[in-house]
Every structure is written in C-alpha cells, then in structure tokens.
Amino acid sequence: DISFISGLAKSGKSTLCRYIIATALMPDIPYGFDTLGIRAAYCDNRPIIYIDTEQPKVFTDKAKTEIKRLLGVRQLPENLYVFNWRHQSHQQNRQAIELLFKHFSNAAYWIIDGVTDFLGSANDEEKGNELIRFFMGHADTSGTTIVLLMHELQSTGKLRGHLGSEAERKCGGAISVSKDRETKTHWIKPKLIRGSGDFDSYAFQFDVEEGRFRTLPDGKTKELRAQLDKQESQLNSLHEMAKEAFGDKKRLSRAELVNALKKQIPQTEGQSDDAYRKVIERVIK
C-alpha cells in the first residue's frame, strides 16, 4: 500500500526515513538498539529505493552516512539504492520513477522524500488524483510498500493541497512528525491508521553526547505531552476567540479587536483597569 509521513519543514520526516530504511535492512534488531519506535519488516535482500527530491545532494549523502552508522557498516548494502532528483522537473521525476518501477519490479520498499515534486501544483485536482492512483496501482501490482513524504499546512495540520486531501482519503496510513523548538523535542503522532488502532504520541530528542537521536523515557514523554496538551488547549481557545471577534470580517482595527475581546473576556471583580488592559494585550500578542 502507500503510506505518508507528514510534517512541517525540519520537523524530522527525513530522520524517520533513515530509521525505516535501516530497520528494513536488519533481519533482527540488535539488543538495546533504539529504533525511535520504528520497525520496518525485513526486506529479505529485496531492493530498497530511497528518492530525495527536496534536499541538496550533500544532505542526501549525509543520510547515507547516517544509515551506515545505524547499521554499523562502512559500505551501504548492495540492495539499497539512493537517488537525488532535486535538480529535476516534476515531468522528469515522473518519467524517472516509471523507469525505476520497471527496473526494480521486486523492490520491497520505496521511500520518496517529496511526493509533491511529481506535480506542477499540489492543488491540481485531476493530476493529483491520477498521481495517487499511479502509486497505489504500483503498490498493488508489485506487492511493495511506498512511503511518501509530504509537508503539512502550518495553519491546519492538513496535508498540502488537493494532493494531500486525496492522500488522506486513499492511503493505508499516515503519521505526523512535529518539533517543539523550545524543548528541542520531536513528536511522532498517528494521523490516520487503517486496520489498526491509534498509538499514543511519543517523543525523541537528539543526544549531543552520543551524536544520535534517542526516544524519551515514558515519564518524560508524559510530562512534555501534558505541556503540549495545555498549549494546544490555549491555542484552540484563542482560535475560537479570533473567530468570534472577526466574524465575517477579514480585517479589524486594533481598537475594534480590543472591544471585541472585551466582550468575551469580562473584567473580573477587583481587577484594576491597568491589569485588565494587560490581559487583553497578552491575548492579542
């Protein structure tokens, strides 16, 4: 089937790709090896193809180095093929993937870092639908797994464009990766899981001393999750206030916004005018 990893830029999507590839190349996971909660089924020496359409070649080379480090080897396995197509147009990407599908007809995994680079526009409904059917069709006929990476919209968290909407309707599963830059914590969350229940979101951080990512202990994860839930609740509350304040209007003057918020946030008994003004100002900020 096809599956998706989504997130904002620099959230950790590419890091997850490296762990998918590394664990797919391992018949057994070494004792004590931290997979960041990821375990791809062993490829059984079938080809694994990783295609990067977004990052400079130096970053693709860095990914290869990281995969070797995770595997504890000096040379990449012969059944792993890595391509960088950043320099190509979306038409060239489509032609190239069709050729590779024919050449590697028995591949176990396809990891494509940048599915929107196979389209001129992520909002082209007809071509977006066709592209999703194209990948689904190959997954079905070849009995392979195709993992596609896509950016999320910062405002809504939805996958980008009409292509993203079609992806959410048709994919076998989707997970979301995010980063809390204040705590330098990455989060893996279920977005859409078909045929199975959702898992609890969990976190990982970069360990400077070890020079690699590490899954956070359950206790620390719960503590950080509680903080995020509180922040999300506050953001939802602010969003509702904004909708109520603006109504059908696209713009408000500062004075109009202040008056609208005062209707939603009444001044409490004993609260000074200056303290009340500061509350309204904090909400606006």
Disulfide bonds with the S-S distance in Angstrom:
none
